[in-house]
């Protein structure tokens, strides 16, 4: 039973991970997109994907409070530096009732698209 539960959770996580190409293409064609950067302010200073909103996942409860204010009907495209924190953020979003959250595999450090500074 536990093995089945864990396997189901892993499948859920895999489905929200998109390659750089998939993420960029899906984002480009999505009129209902919300771009969420969960990196620290120091990381954001190094550059960010245009039109993204930064909410640092390390803020803990404040992160949850800010996410709760967001429109849950949006499609969330989430990124961090490497893809780990954004994967965690996607799981948090799903637990808060946001069904469409997509993690950028490899994160910002592998991003080949447009960058703002």
Secondary structure, 3 states (H helix, E strand, C coil): CHHHHHHHHHHHHHHHEECHHHHHHHHHCCCCEEEEECCCHHHHCCCECCCCEECCHHHCHHHHHHHHCCCCCCEEEEECCCCHHHHHHHHHHHHCCCCCEEEECCCHHHCCCCCEC
